[in-house]
């Protein structure tokens, strides 16, 4: 499987597997997703149904934490009908 993401800091699409730091699974009303946080700061979602052997999958960037920051961990929780996501991340020194 080939997995690609857009790296905002590099302004380029590239291989996503090398820089993955953390992941969590979540779902919408119709689909299941894998959320992944990367060393170079993006938070990306991938449709789980697309993650198959031999597939070329490009993730959708849903968050960008800025240069020098990275996701350390994350959780997905449900409150009533809402699905929420929380993350802990580093903060780059100014």
FIKOLZA-1660 file (N, C-alpha, C; in steps of 0.1 Angstrom, whole numbers, plus 5000, padded with zeros to 4 digits):
% residues 94
   i   px   py   pz ch aa at
   1 5008 4988 5000  A  X  N
   1 5000 5000 5000  A  X CA
   1 5009 5012 5000  A  X  C
   2 5005 5022 4992  A  X  N
   2 5012 5035 4992  A  X CA
   2 5003 5046 4998  A  X  C
   3 5008 5053 5008  A  X  N
   3 5000 5063 5015  A  X CA
   3 5007 5076 5014  A  X  C
   4 5000 5086 5009  A  X  N
   4 5005 5099 5007  A  X CA
   4 4997 5110 5015  A  X  C
   5 5004 5121 5019  A  X  N
   5 4997 5132 5025  A  X CA
   5 5004 5145 5020  A  X  C
   6 4996 5156 5022  A  X  N
   6 5002 5169 5018  A  X CA
   6 5009 5174 5031  A  X  C
   7 5022 5177 5029  A  X  N
   7 5030 5183 5040  A  X CA
   7 5029 5198 5038  A  X  C
   8 5021 5205 5046  A  X  N
   8 5020 5220 5045  A  X CA
   8 5033 5227 5047  A  X  C
   9 5041 5223 5056  A  X  N
   9 5054 5230 5058  A  X CA
   9 5064 5228 5047  A  X  C
  10 5062 5217 5039  A  X  N
  10 5071 5215 5028  A  X CA
  10 5064 5219 5014  A  X  C
  11 5051 5222 5015  A  X  N
  11 5043 5225 5004  A  X CA
  11 5044 5214 4993  A  X  C
  12 5043 5202 4997  A  X  N
  12 5044 5191 4987  A  X CA
  12 5037 5179 4992  A  X  C
  13 5033 5170 4983  A  X  N
  13 5027 5157 4986  A  X CA
  13 5039 5147 4988  A  X  C
  14 5038 5139 4998  A  X  N
  14 5049 5129 5000  A  X CA
  14 5044 5117 5007  A  X  C
  15 5054 5107 5008  A  X  N
  15 5051 5095 5015  A  X CA
  15 5047 5098 5030  A  X  C
  16 5037 5091 5034  A  X  N
  16 5031 5094 5048  A  X CA
  16 5036 5084 5058  A  X  C
  17 5041 5073 5055  A  X  N
  17 5044 5062 5065  A  X CA
  17 5056 5066 5074  A  X  C
  18 5066 5072 5069  A  X  N
  18 5078 5074 5076  A  X CA
  18 5076 5083 5088  A  X  C
  19 5068 5094 5087  A  X  N
  19 5067 5104 5097  A  X CA
  19 5055 5102 5107  A  X  C
  20 5048 5091 5106  A  X  N
  20 5036 5089 5114  A  X CA
  20 5040 5087 5129  A  X  C
  21 5034 5095 5138  A  X  N
  21 5037 5094 5152  A  X CA
  21 5026 5087 5160  A  X  C
  22 5014 5091 5158  A  X  N
  22 5002 5085 5165  A  X CA
  22 4990 5083 5156  A  X  C
  23 4981 5075 5161  A  X  N
  23 4969 5072 5153  A  X CA
  23 4957 5069 5162  A  X  C
  24 4945 5071 5156  A  X  N
  24 4933 5068 5163  A  X CA
  24 4922 5065 5153  A  X  C
  25 4913 5056 5156  A  X  N
  25 4902 5053 5147  A  X CA
  25 4890 5061 5151  A  X  C
  26 4882 5065 5141  A  X  N
  26 4869 5072 5144  A  X CA
  26 4859 5069 5132  A  X  C
  27 4847 5074 5133  A  X  N
  27 4837 5072 5123  A  X CA
  27 4828 5084 5122  A  X  C
  28 4823 5085 5110  A  X  N
  28 4812 5095 5108  A  X CA
  28 4799 5087 5107  A  X  C
  29 4788 5093 5103  A  X  N
  29 4776 5085 5102  A  X CA
  29 4776 5074 5091  A  X  C
  30 4785 5077 5081  A  X  N
  30 4786 5067 5070  A  X CA
  30 4799 5060 5068  A  X  C
  31 4810 5065 5074  A  X  N
  31 4823 5059 5071  A  X CA
  31 4832 5058 5083  A  X  C
  32 4842 5050 5082  A  X  N
  32 4852 5048 5093  A  X CA
  32 4865 5054 5088  A  X  C
  33 4872 5061 5097  A  X  N
  33 4885 5068 5094  A  X CA
  33 4896 5064 5103  A  X  C
  34 4908 5065 5098  A  X  N
  34 4920 5064 5106  A  X CA
  34 4925 5078 5107  A  X  C
  35 4927 5084 5119  A  X  N
  35 4933 5097 5120  A  X CA
  35 4948 5094 5123  A  X  C
  36 4957 5102 5117  A  X  N
  36 4971 5100 5120  A  X CA
  36 4978 5114 5122  A  X  C
  37 4986 5115 5132  A  X  N
  37 4994 5127 5134  A  X CA
  37 5009 5124 5130  A  X  C
  38 5015 5134 5124  A  X  N
  38 5028 5132 5118  A  X CA
  38 5038 5141 5124  A  X  C
  39 5051 5137 5123  A  X  N
  39 5062 5145 5128  A  X CA
  39 5063 5159 5122  A  X  C
  40 5060 5160 5110  A  X  N
  40 5060 5173 5103  A  X CA
  40 5047 5181 5104  A  X  C
  41 5040 5178 5114  A  X  N
  41 5028 5186 5119  A  X CA
  41 5014 5183 5114  A  X  C
  42 5012 5177 5102  A  X  N
  42 4998 5176 5098  A  X CA
  42 4990 5165 5106  A  X  C
  43 4977 5168 5107  A  X  N
  43 4968 5158 5112  A  X CA
  43 4959 5154 5100  A  X  C
  44 4959 5141 5097  A  X  N
  44 4953 5136 5085  A  X CA
  44 4943 5125 5087  A  X  C
  45 4933 5124 5079  A  X  N
  45 4923 5113 5080  A  X CA
  45 4924 5105 5067  A  X  C
  46 4922 5092 5069  A  X  N
  46 4922 5082 5058  A  X CA
  46 4909 5074 5059  A  X  C
  47 4902 5072 5048  A  X  N
  47 4890 5063 5049  A  X CA
  47 4896 5048 5051  A  X  C
  48 4891 5042 5061  A  X  N
  48 4896 5028 5064  A  X CA
  48 4893 5019 5053  A  X  C
  49 4882 5021 5046  A  X  N
  49 4878 5012 5035  A  X CA
  49 4888 5013 5023  A  X  C
  50 4896 5024 5022  A  X  N
  50 4906 5025 5011  A  X CA
  50 4919 5019 5015  A  X  C
  51 4921 5016 5027  A  X  N
  51 4934 5010 5032  A  X CA
  51 4935 4995 5029  A  X  C
  52 4939 4992 5016  A  X  N
  52 4939 4978 5012  A  X CA
  52 4953 4975 5006  A  X  C
  53 4957 4963 5006  A  X  N
  53 4970 4959 5000  A  X CA
  53 4970 4963 4985  A  X  C
  54 4981 4970 4981  A  X  N
  54 4983 4974 4967  A  X CA
  54 4976 4987 4964  A  X  C
  55 4968 4993 4973  A  X  N
  55 4961 5005 4970  A  X CA
  55 4971 5017 4972  A  X  C
  56 4968 5028 4964  A  X  N
  56 4975 5041 4966  A  X CA
  56 4965 5050 4972  A  X  C
  57 4967 5055 4984  A  X  N
  57 4958 5062 4992  A  X CA
  57 4964 5076 4995  A  X  C
  58 4956 5087 4993  A  X  N
  58 4961 5100 4997  A  X CA
  58 4951 5105 5008  A  X  C
  59 4957 5108 5020  A  X  N
  59 4950 5113 5031  A  X CA
  59 4945 5127 5029  A  X  C
  60 4935 5131 5037  A  X  N
  60 4930 5145 5037  A  X CA
  60 4935 5152 5050  A  X  C
  61 4943 5163 5048  A  X  N
  61 4948 5171 5059  A  X CA
  61 4936 5178 5066  A  X  C
  62 4934 5176 5079  A  X  N
  62 4923 5182 5086  A  X CA
  62 4928 5192 5097  A  X  C
  63 4941 5192 5099  A  X  N
  63 4947 5201 5108  A  X CA
  63 4962 5203 5105  A  X  C
  64 4967 5215 5108  A  X  N
  64 4981 5217 5107  A  X CA
  64 4986 5225 5119  A  X  C
  65 4996 5220 5126  A  X  N
  65 5000 5226 5139  A  X CA
  65 5011 5236 5138  A  X  C
  66 5017 5237 5126  A  X  N
  66 5028 5246 5124  A  X CA
  66 5042 5241 5126  A  X  C
  67 5052 5247 5121  A  X  N
  67 5066 5242 5121  A  X CA
  67 5070 5240 5136  A  X  C
  68 5077 5229 5138  A  X  N
  68 5083 5227 5151  A  X CA
  68 5073 5220 5161  A  X  C
  69 5060 5218 5157  A  X  N
  69 5050 5212 5166  A  X CA
  69 5047 5198 5161  A  X  C
  70 5043 5189 5169  A  X  N
  70 5039 5176 5165  A  X CA
  70 5029 5170 5175  A  X  C
  71 5020 5161 5170  A  X  N
  71 5010 5155 5178  A  X CA
  71 5017 5144 5187  A  X  C
  72 5015 5144 5200  A  X  N
  72 5020 5134 5209  A  X CA
  72 5011 5123 5211  A  X  C
  73 4998 5126 5213  A  X  N
  73 4988 5115 5214  A  X CA
  73 4974 5121 5211  A  X  C
  74 4964 5113 5210  A  X  N
  74 4951 5117 5207  A  X CA
  74 4941 5107 5211  A  X  C
  75 4929 5112 5214  A  X  N
  75 4917 5103 5217  A  X CA
  75 4905 5108 5210  A  X  C
  76 4896 5099 5207  A  X  N
  76 4883 5102 5201  A  X CA
  76 4872 5098 5211  A  X  C
  77 4863 5106 5215  A  X  N
  77 4853 5103 5224  A  X CA
  77 4839 5108 5219  A  X  C
  78 4828 5102 5225  A  X  N
  78 4815 5106 5221  A  X CA
  78 4808 5113 5233  A  X  C
  79 4802 5124 5230  A  X  N
  79 4793 5131 5240  A  X CA
  79 4780 5133 5234  A  X  C
  80 4770 5126 5239  A  X  N
  80 4757 5126 5232  A  X CA
  80 4758 5121 5218  A  X  C
  81 4753 5129 5208  A  X  N
  81 4754 5125 5194  A  X CA
  81 4767 5130 5188  A  X  C
  82 4775 5138 5195  A  X  N
  82 4787 5144 5189  A  X CA
  82 4799 5135 5191  A  X  C
  83 4807 5134 5181  A  X  N
  83 4820 5127 5182  A  X CA
  83 4831 5138 5183  A  X  C
  84 4840 5137 5193  A  X  N
  84 4850 5147 5195  A  X CA
  84 4864 5141 5195  A  X  C
  85 4873 5150 5192  A  X  N
  85 4887 5146 5190  A  X CA
  85 4895 5155 5199  A  X  C
  86 4904 5149 5207  A  X  N
  86 4913 5157 5215  A  X CA
  86 4927 5152 5213  A  X  C
  87 4937 5162 5212  A  X  N
  87 4951 5158 5210  A  X CA
  87 4959 5166 5220  A  X  C
  88 4971 5160 5222  A  X  N
  88 4982 5167 5230  A  X CA
  88 4993 5168 5220  A  X  C
  89 4999 5180 5220  A  X  N
  89 5010 5183 5210  A  X CA
  89 5021 5191 5217  A  X  C
  90 5032 5191 5210  A  X  N
  90 5043 5199 5215  A  X CA
  90 5041 5213 5210  A  X  C
  91 5047 5223 5216  A  X  N
  91 5047 5237 5211  A  X CA
  91 5061 5242 5209  A  X  C
  92 5063 5246 5197  A  X  N
  92 5077 5251 5194  A  X CA
  92 5080 5264 5201  A  X  C
  93 5092 5265 5206  A  X  N
  93 5096 5277 5213  A  X CA
  93 5098 5288 5203  A  X  C
  94 5094 5300 5207  A  X  N
  94 5094 5312 5197  A  X CA
  94 5108 5317 5196  A  X  C
% end
